[in-house]
Amino acid sequence: MNGNLRVGNLFGIPFYVNVSWFLVLALITWNYGSALSGAFPTLPGTLPWLLGLAAALLLFSSVLAHELGHSFAAIQQGIGVNSITLFLFGGLAALEKESDNPGGAFKVAIAGPVVSLVLFALLSTVGQVFALGGPVGAIVSLLAYINLALGVFNLLPGLPLDGGNVLKAIVWKVTGNPYKGTAFASRVGQVIGWLAIGIGTAAILRISTFGSSWTLLIGWFLLSNANRSAQSASVQQRLDGLTAQDALVDNSPIVAQQASLREFADEVLLNSTGNWQRFLVVDTEGQLVGTISE
Ligand SMILES: [Zn+2]
C-alpha cells in the first residue's frame, strides 16, 4: 500500500501506519483535547491536549488489539501474517493466505470483534468498579464506547467487514463452496454500502439528522470493496475446475531447434499472422525444448 510507514514489529509481525493516520491522530487529539478542556475547566495548560493525545493513542491501540485478534487466530492455524497496517478507516491484518476450511475462516473473522467486545466489557467494568470520574473516567468510558462500536460495526454481515467474513464462512459451510460464500457476503456488503451512502446523503441534504458526511464516505469505501470481492468471487468461480488445457491456443507457431535465426526471422517471424510474441521451439522428435521471444 502507498504512503505506509513501518514503525516496528509486534509479536514478529511488521507493523505499519498510513500517513493519513497522523492527520486523524491530530484531529482526535485536538477534538478530544478541546472537549476535555471544556468539560474540566480546572485542567491546567496543555494537560487537556496531552490527555487528548493519550486518548487518541489508546483509541488506535484498540484498533490494533482488534487486528491482533485476527492475527493470532490465523497464526494458530499455521497462517502467517505479512503485516498489520493502521489507516484512515481502521486497521488491516494482511494474512499470507485464507483458511482452507470454513471453520478456520469463521475463527479468524470473529476473533477481531471478540477482542473489541471483551475490551468493552473490561473497560466498562473498570469504570464501574473504581467509580472513575474526572478526565480519566471520561477517557475510560470513551474507550469502552469505541471498542463497543468497533465490535458491533465490524459485525455487520457484509464484506469487507468481519461480519461479512463470518457470513461467508457460514455460506461456505452450508454450500461447500467458498466462492458462493464470498459472492453472497459481497452482495450483502453492497447493500450495506448503498444504505450508508443513502443515509449519508440524506444527512448532508438535511433530510435526516442521522449520519454525516462520514457515513457517506464509509459507505463509498464499503461499496467499492464489496464490488471488488464480488468481482473476484465470480472470476474465481468461473476459473475453478478449468485447467491450462482449457486456455490453450492450438496453432501456436513452432520453430525447429536446428533452424538458423535467419530462417526463423524470414520464415516464421515475418510470415506469422496474429501478433505472436513468443514462439515454441521443438527438437527433431517434436518435443518442446523452450520458447524464443521476438
Ligand atoms: Zn476486524
Residues whose N, C-alpha, C, O or C-beta is under 5 A from the ligand:
A	BS01	ZN	G112 N154 D162
